[in-house]
Amino acid sequence: MADVSLQPKHFLSDKVEHFTESVIREMTRQAMLYGAVNLAQGFPDFPAPAEIKHAAQEAIAHDVNQYAITWGAKNLRNAIARQMKLWQGISVDPETQVTVCCGSTETMISTLLAVCNRGDEVVIFEPFYENYGPDSILSGAKPVFVKLRPPAAADGEWSFDEHELRAAFHAHTKAIILNTPNNPTGKVFTRAELELIRDLCVEFNVLAVTDEIYEHIIYDGTEHISMASLPGMEDRTVTINGLSKTYSVTGWRVGWAVAPPHVTNAIRKVHDFLTVGAPAPLQEAGAAALSLPPSYYHSLATAYCARRDRLLPALTEAGFHCFKPRGAYYVMTDISAFGFADDVAFTKYLVKEIGVAAVPGSSFYNDPRDGARQVRFAFCKRADTLDAAARKLMTLRPK
Ligand SMILES: Cc1ncc(COP(=O)(O)O)c(C=O)c1O
């Protein structure tokens, strides 16, 4: 008789041992459990544009219901190429340079699986969107973290130390993941910062993998610059984007990578065997979304700016120290005034006793201690949701 004493753990991959479940998604479950206002996960609670919902319904009614071309429906790839030219002046061949995946989440992991070998290193600015750590580990690479430091002045910007960044680059560095506009800090990388990163990528022969999913959500006259538009980066950048944030359809799961043809080939292979393809009718609706007029993007940014300016004063009044975001739809805060042991204890209290869900800062850092005084709030919500959260937050007592 075979040995029946093997523990279930025996079946698990070592890779999975190296990371935990998503804290952000866990906070959403807690918000539901306690009936709290959910300012944790970054999904809008307002409707998606009527035109694009109609386009999705039409696509289904017209029987666009079978597999699309595995690397993306032609209409959507053409629209992506058109948008890259329009917004960033980048010429893209939709036949050889675009891969459509199931959200930018799948796009990121497909990209890293396509380019990383065991022993490679991937540079990541921290705090970072929590998927990047597990993405690197699953692809066999070692994440190397470089700190973004919070601004000292109320109106200042998050910044990094040039020497610290240089020290992270060496012979084994395969890629740098760059998220601009940034989640969770709201930082929008400047041209000078991007040029500095570009110079290191060229010097060390490193690929830039950029997550630009908040491209159109920017404030205070800041400009979103795609790394691929910088001289010297066209052939060493994978630009990742998606429908989720720009069109308020996080549940549709449509994202894409724009990359040089040989990298695209590799991404397409991984994507094909991972998921075959993104939802066909929603890709057609995506093509319609990307054909909305420029005024759509202007209104999107204006509406998000109003939401930011609604939540920030409420958080400040409640006792949080806020780091003002220049882009994306989150605000990182310092919770020192409340005298809690750490961010996790604070967010547990916040969701259960105050009725507001937020994300503990530690989930955005490799070493949880680095985020122990920080908490992130999402403001991609209706005015009445933000007001309900503000009323609850007023019952908090700074020590
Ligand atoms: C920086 C960043 N990238 C990617 C995603 C996920 O995007 P998608 O819905 O396209 O998978 C998020 C969602 O919060 C995000 O903040």
The ligand as a Gaussian input file, in Angstrom:
#p B3LYP/6-31G(d) Opt

LIG

0 1
 C       -1.673000      49.799000     -11.046000
 C       -2.724000      48.810000     -11.404000
 N       -2.511000      47.952000     -12.395000
 C       -3.432000      47.045000     -12.743000
 C       -4.638000      46.952000     -12.094000
 C       -5.633000      45.914000     -12.510000
 O       -6.072000      46.192000     -13.795000
 P       -7.018000      45.218000     -14.643000
 O       -8.397000      45.372000     -14.129000
 O       -6.866000      45.698000     -16.053000
 O       -6.494000      43.839000     -14.473000
 C       -4.911000      47.832000     -11.034000
 C       -6.188000      47.724000     -10.305000
 O       -6.381000      48.274000      -9.258000
 C       -3.931000      48.783000     -10.698000
 O       -4.133000      49.644000      -9.706000

